[in-house]
């Protein structure tokens, strides 16, 4: 048997991770200690946003990417929430607009002067109740003073808001999911509720992921089911009960070809990865068991290379896998290992990478007191 047949051919078999030098990290940041399985960090080509500890409410830092080194304790934050911030997400169509969800039941949207393109029809803030998501606008040069006034407060949830995620293709469309088991889809430009998806989830929603074209989204729920939902019809298109048998949190993400990648736990509390075909959810296309750690696995997907990066909360490693068309479909590539455990993880969009240096991914790893960029590179001659 030839050597070529023994070793699977892959362009990404030798991808390696490299942390940046100490002076390029963001130091002296008090990362949030809230017990919620979100990434706590959101990144775009202009800013890195990090959820931090705050007294008397919730706050997150927004730092220009070039502002590395020690961050002064008096550095201004985005601090309009009255409860801890649980999730943040940058708008993919505007690098100065960010949405946040909080324990105070609100979603806020914020952004920089002149970058919103007009907010005609937005309801004045004073007329809204506190039970809503919020949107913020960040100045181009970053914050020079604390930002307390969001551009939009989105009113609709009755319990804390744990998930906010922007639509991948439609401008100003935001999805929020709360602990009231309700998914809301908003037109942020008019502060209007487009769709209310109530009654589809009997329990807490762990994760939401849009399909590549934004026509559907998939959710992972505490009842151990993965659902594919058409928001326009307000119906569940496909559902897999007991996708992972374990009681701990699981997550589901859409891949570029419409398949679903999930992370979760087995009945014996071993961490698992699975790949599902939405046309037939009876059995997984591929299922792998990793280890018996108890941290939730956060998956990050690169549609250009078809590589999935898996980061465990409390782990000190990033595992990455290539998804292919041939069995066993999920192919382990390598592991990036460091000494310190991660509290959260940010993921840079592809347009913010230095592709001239063969960079295919960049993570922003949250330690207890700092944020450390990690660059993933494909070695090329």
Secondary structure, 3 states (H helix, E strand, C coil): CCHHHHCCCCCCCCCEEEECCHHHCEECCCECCCCCCCCCEEECCCEEEEEECCCCCEEEEEEECCCCEECCCCCCCEEEECCCEEEEEECCCCCCEEEEEECCCCEEEEECCCCCCCCCCCCCHHHCCCCEEEEEECCCCCCCCCECCCCEEEECCCCCEEEEEECCCCCCEEEEEECCCCEEEEECCCCEEEEEECCCCCCCEEEEEECCCCCCEEEEECCCCEEEEECCCCEEEEEECCCCCCCCCCEEEECCCCCEEEEEECCCCCEEEEEEECCECCCCCEEEECCCCCCCEEEEEECCCCEEEEEECCCCEEEEEEECCCCCCEEEEEEEECCCCCCEEEECCHHHCCHHHCEEEEEEEECCCEEEEEEEECCCC
